[in-house]
Amino acid sequence: MKTRISYGQLQQLFRELKFVDKPAKPRRKAFEHPATGLFIVWTVDRSRQTAREADVISTRIHLDRLGLLDAEDFEKYFDTAPQRTRRATQLQTK
């Protein structure tokens, strides 16, 4: 797995998977996936900040368990960063 994933990259993936931004306390980002009810909150100063390993792993596990994006496709999404803008959509339609 790519070890330097930014919060901005995770946010892009969430947008592609139809997550919505939710109100959050300062220095936090919150997202909800309306269809599944998954709610994720990160503590983050800026979107270019490298995501904490625990946040990346937790996100990957939750997406996999709810059937939104399996762990292997999560890895592929970030390993193919130049193609990232369409990648999650392509993986969902498999």
Residue, then its C-alpha position, 0 to 999 in steps of 0.5 A: m500500500k502507498t504509505r503517504i496518502s493525504y487527507g485530500q486524496l482520501q476526501q477525493l475517494f469519498r466524493e467518488l463513493k458518494f460520501v457527503d461532508k458533515p459539520a465538524k468541530p474545528r480541525r476535524k473533517a467529518f463524512e457520512h455515506p447516506a446509503t450505509g450510514l457510515f460516519i467517519v471523522w478525522t482530526v486534520d489541519r489541512s487536506r495536503q497533510t499526510a493521513r495518519e496510518a491509523d486513519v488510512i487503515s480504519t478507512r480501508i477496513h470500513l469501506d471493505r466491510l460495508g462493501l463500498l470498496d474492497a481492500e485490494d481495490f483500495e490499494k489499487y486506487f492509491d497505487t494508480a494516483p494519476q488515474r485517481t479521478r475515475r478509479a473509484t467509479q470504475l471499481q464500483t461498476k465491476 
